[in-house]
Amino acid sequence: MTTPAPDGYDPYAYAPFAVTVDLAVFTVREAGLHVLLVERGQEPFRGRWALPGGFLLPRECAEDAARRELAEETGLGPDTVGGLHLEQLRTYTDPDRDPRMRVVSVAYAALLPDLPEPRGGGDAASARWWDADGTGPLAFDHDRILADARDRIGAKLEYTSLATAFCPAEFTLGELQQVYETVWGVELDRPNFRRKVLNAPGFVEAVEGPPRRTGGRGKPAALHRAGDATALHPPLLRPPRTDPAAPSSATEGHDR
């Protein structure tokens, strides 16, 4: 039984359209930023790589649909998908973004320090991690969504504690610095970075226990965990890109 429409409202006076969700899921693997992609198993764009996603069900909110589609298309377990921090990116409404019909997409960005290897499922032929700089042309308008998601993440690293979402529960400041360098694509001055992180109240907390060696010949590094701050005061501003031939220390030679 359907609920009568309010007086004067005719739902059939408007052209129907569908709503989908798309997810840009990032992680840092092998010192590089990687994004989760699925190979489309159906038309349109069969055989092309795309961001995970799909259509909302009639009684489903967008975030629930995003988690469901991610689990179905990648084979990631419910605990993994349920633990993802999803951040709504924006809504994409170009009338011609999908050749099948008018489709509006709600896009999300998700971040985790490391995820298991995915596998295809649902209408995805396969799924895998891709270097975020080497994805090639994606299906639909997913190149635009991916670029927007990268820009959003890079900006949020300046003013929020989001970078800790890429790290394990306990991490060194060197591992945290690697996240910034990977996402921003710049090399940071180690002492300057360390000072800024420790001067931002609530950004990180020291972990009691023995330090951990993370490679190289330096001393073992102290461990930290994410603090309770969500916004950074002062912000950790991104240094400007410089000539690749310039010395790496020039990327952050002064406070900003």
C-alpha positions as CSV (number, residue, x, y, z in Angstrom):
1,M,0.0,0.0,0.0
2,T,1.4,3.4,-1.0
3,T,1.1,6.5,1.0
4,P,-1.0,9.2,-0.7
5,A,1.0,12.2,-2.0
6,P,0.3,15.6,-0.4
7,D,-2.4,17.6,-2.2
8,G,-1.2,19.3,-5.3
9,Y,2.0,17.2,-5.6
10,D,2.3,15.0,-8.6
11,P,5.5,12.8,-8.4
12,Y,5.1,11.8,-12.0
13,A,5.6,15.4,-13.1
14,Y,9.3,15.0,-12.7
15,A,11.7,12.8,-14.7
16,P,12.9,9.8,-12.6
17,F,16.6,9.4,-11.9
18,A,18.9,7.1,-9.9
19,V,21.2,7.7,-7.0
20,T,24.5,5.9,-6.7
21,V,27.5,6.0,-4.3
22,D,31.2,6.0,-5.3
23,L,34.2,5.4,-3.0
24,A,37.8,6.6,-3.2
25,V,39.5,4.4,-0.7
26,F,43.1,5.2,0.0
27,T,46.0,3.6,1.9
28,V,49.7,4.0,2.0
29,R,51.5,0.9,0.7
30,E,55.2,0.5,-0.1
31,A,55.8,4.2,0.6
32,G,53.2,5.2,-2.0
33,L,49.6,6.4,-2.0
34,H,47.3,3.7,-3.4
35,V,43.6,3.7,-4.3
36,L,41.2,0.7,-4.4
37,L,39.8,0.1,-7.9
38,V,37.4,-2.6,-9.3
39,E,37.3,-3.9,-12.9
40,R,33.8,-3.6,-14.3
41,G,32.2,-6.9,-15.2
42,Q,29.2,-5.4,-16.9
43,E,28.3,-2.7,-19.4
44,P,28.7,0.2,-19.6
45,F,32.5,0.4,-19.5
46,R,32.9,-3.4,-19.2
47,G,36.6,-4.3,-18.6
48,R,37.5,-0.7,-17.5
49,W,38.7,0.1,-14.0
50,A,36.5,2.2,-11.7
51,L,36.0,3.3,-8.1
52,P,33.9,0.8,-6.1
53,G,30.2,1.8,-5.8
54,G,26.7,1.1,-7.0
55,F,23.0,2.0,-6.7
56,L,21.2,2.9,-3.6
57,L,18.4,0.4,-2.6
58,P,14.9,1.9,-2.0
59,R,15.1,2.0,1.8
60,E,18.9,2.6,2.2
61,C,20.8,5.7,3.2
62,A,23.9,6.7,1.1
63,E,26.5,5.7,3.8
64,D,24.9,2.2,4.3
65,A,24.9,1.8,0.5
66,A,28.6,2.7,0.3
67,R,29.6,0.1,2.9
68,R,27.4,-2.5,1.3
69,E,28.8,-1.9,-2.2
70,L,32.4,-1.8,-1.0
71,A,31.9,-5.2,0.7
72,E,30.1,-6.7,-2.3
73,E,32.6,-5.5,-4.9
74,T,35.9,-6.1,-3.1
75,G,35.2,-9.1,-0.8
76,L,36.4,-7.1,2.2
77,G,34.9,-8.5,5.4
78,P,32.2,-6.7,7.4
79,D,34.6,-5.8,10.2
80,T,37.0,-4.1,7.8
81,V,34.2,-2.2,6.0
82,G,32.4,-1.4,9.2
83,G,35.5,0.1,10.6
84,L,36.2,2.5,7.7
85,H,36.0,6.2,8.4
86,L,33.9,7.4,5.5
87,E,34.0,11.1,4.7
88,Q,31.4,12.5,2.3
89,L,33.3,14.2,-0.6
90,R,30.6,15.8,-2.7
91,T,27.7,15.1,-5.0
92,Y,28.1,14.7,-8.8
93,T,25.1,15.7,-10.9
94,D,26.3,16.1,-14.5
95,P,23.3,14.9,-16.6
96,D,25.6,12.9,-18.9
97,R,27.9,11.3,-16.4
98,D,26.3,7.8,-16.9
99,P,25.2,6.7,-20.4
100,R,22.4,4.5,-19.0
101,M,20.2,7.2,-17.5
102,R,20.3,10.3,-15.3
103,V,22.4,9.3,-12.3
104,V,23.4,11.4,-9.3
105,S,26.3,10.1,-7.3
106,V,27.3,10.7,-3.7
107,A,31.0,10.2,-3.4
108,Y,33.0,9.3,-0.3
109,A,36.6,9.2,0.6
110,A,37.9,6.5,3.0
111,L,41.4,6.1,4.7
112,L,43.1,3.2,6.4
113,P,46.7,2.4,7.2
114,D,46.6,-0.9,5.4
115,L,43.8,-3.1,4.1
116,P,43.8,-6.8,3.0
117,E,44.1,-7.7,-0.6
118,P,40.6,-7.3,-2.2
119,R,38.9,-9.7,-4.6
120,G,36.2,-9.0,-7.1
121,G,32.5,-9.7,-6.3
122,G,29.0,-8.5,-7.3
123,D,29.3,-6.9,-10.7
124,A,33.1,-6.4,-10.3
125,A,35.2,-8.8,-12.3
126,S,38.2,-8.1,-10.0
127,A,39.6,-5.6,-7.5
128,R,43.1,-4.5,-6.7
129,W,45.2,-1.7,-5.2
130,W,46.6,0.8,-7.7
131,D,49.3,3.4,-7.4
132,A,47.2,6.6,-7.2
133,D,49.5,8.2,-9.8
134,G,49.1,5.4,-12.3
135,T,45.5,4.4,-12.6
136,G,45.0,5.4,-16.3
137,P,41.6,6.5,-17.6
138,L,38.8,5.3,-15.4
139,A,35.1,4.6,-16.2
140,F,32.4,7.2,-15.9
141,D,33.7,10.5,-14.3
142,H,35.8,8.6,-11.8
143,D,39.0,10.4,-12.8
144,R,37.4,13.6,-11.6
145,I,36.1,12.0,-8.4
146,L,39.6,10.6,-7.7
147,A,41.3,13.9,-8.3
148,D,38.8,15.7,-6.0
149,A,39.3,13.1,-3.3
150,R,43.1,13.5,-3.4
151,D,42.8,17.3,-3.2
152,R,40.5,17.0,-0.2
153,I,42.8,14.6,1.6
154,G,45.8,16.8,1.0
155,A,44.0,19.9,2.3
156,K,42.6,18.1,5.3
157,L,46.1,16.9,6.4
158,E,47.0,20.6,6.9
159,Y,44.2,21.4,9.4
160,T,43.1,18.1,10.9
161,S,44.6,15.0,12.5
162,L,43.5,12.9,9.5
163,A,47.1,11.7,8.7
164,T,46.9,9.4,11.8
165,A,44.2,7.4,10.0
166,F,46.9,6.2,7.6
167,C,49.0,5.0,10.5
168,P,48.8,1.8,12.6
169,A,47.6,2.2,16.2
170,E,51.1,2.9,17.4
171,F,53.5,4.7,15.0
172,T,56.7,6.6,14.9
173,L,56.9,10.3,13.9
174,G,58.9,9.1,10.9
175,E,56.0,6.9,9.8
176,L,53.6,9.9,10.3
177,Q,56.0,12.1,8.2
178,Q,56.0,9.5,5.4
179,V,52.2,9.8,5.2
180,Y,52.5,13.6,4.7
181,E,55.3,13.2,2.1
182,T,53.4,10.5,0.2
183,V,50.1,12.4,0.0
184,W,51.6,15.8,-0.6
185,G,54.3,14.6,-2.9
186,V,57.0,16.7,-1.2
187,E,60.0,15.9,1.1
188,L,59.8,17.5,4.5
189,D,62.6,18.6,6.9
190,R,62.6,16.0,9.7
191,P,63.4,18.2,12.7
192,N,61.0,20.9,11.6
193,F,58.2,18.4,11.0
194,R,58.8,16.7,14.4
195,R,58.7,20.1,16.2
196,K,55.4,21.1,14.5
197,V,53.7,17.8,15.3
198,L,54.7,17.9,18.9
199,N,53.7,21.6,19.2
200,A,50.1,20.9,18.0
201,P,48.1,20.1,21.2
202,G,46.4,16.7,21.1
203,F,47.8,15.7,17.7
204,V,49.8,12.7,19.0
205,E,50.4,11.1,22.4
206,A,53.6,9.3,23.5
207,V,53.3,5.6,24.1
208,E,55.1,4.1,27.1
209,G,57.4,1.2,26.3
210,P,60.6,0.6,24.4
211,P,61.3,2.5,21.1
212,R,61.1,0.8,17.8
213,R,63.7,0.6,15.0
214,T,62.2,1.5,11.7
215,G,65.2,0.9,9.4
216,G,68.4,2.7,8.7
217,R,71.2,3.3,11.1
218,G,69.6,5.8,13.4
219,K,68.5,5.2,16.9
220,P,65.2,3.4,17.6
221,A,62.3,5.8,17.5
222,A,59.7,6.5,20.2
223,L,56.2,5.3,19.5
224,H,53.1,7.6,19.5
225,R,49.4,7.1,19.1
226,A,46.7,9.5,17.7
227,G,45.6,12.1,20.2
228,D,42.1,13.4,20.9
229,A,42.4,16.5,18.8
230,T,40.5,16.6,15.5
231,A,41.7,20.0,14.4
232,L,45.3,21.2,14.4
233,H,46.3,24.4,16.1
234,P,48.5,25.7,14.6
235,P,47.9,24.0,11.3
236,L,50.6,21.9,9.6
237,L,50.7,23.8,6.3
238,R,51.8,22.2,3.1
239,P,55.1,23.6,1.8
240,P,55.2,24.8,-1.8
241,R,56.6,22.5,-4.5
242,T,60.1,23.4,-5.6
243,D,62.4,22.7,-8.5
244,P,63.1,18.9,-8.4
245,A,66.8,19.8,-8.8
246,A,66.8,21.9,-5.6
247,P,68.1,20.4,-2.3
248,S,65.4,18.5,-0.5
249,S,65.8,20.5,2.7
250,A,64.5,23.6,0.8
251,T,61.0,22.1,0.8
252,E,60.4,23.3,4.3
253,G,63.2,25.7,5.4
254,H,61.1,28.0,7.6
255,D,57.9,28.1,9.6
256,R,54.7,29.0,8.0
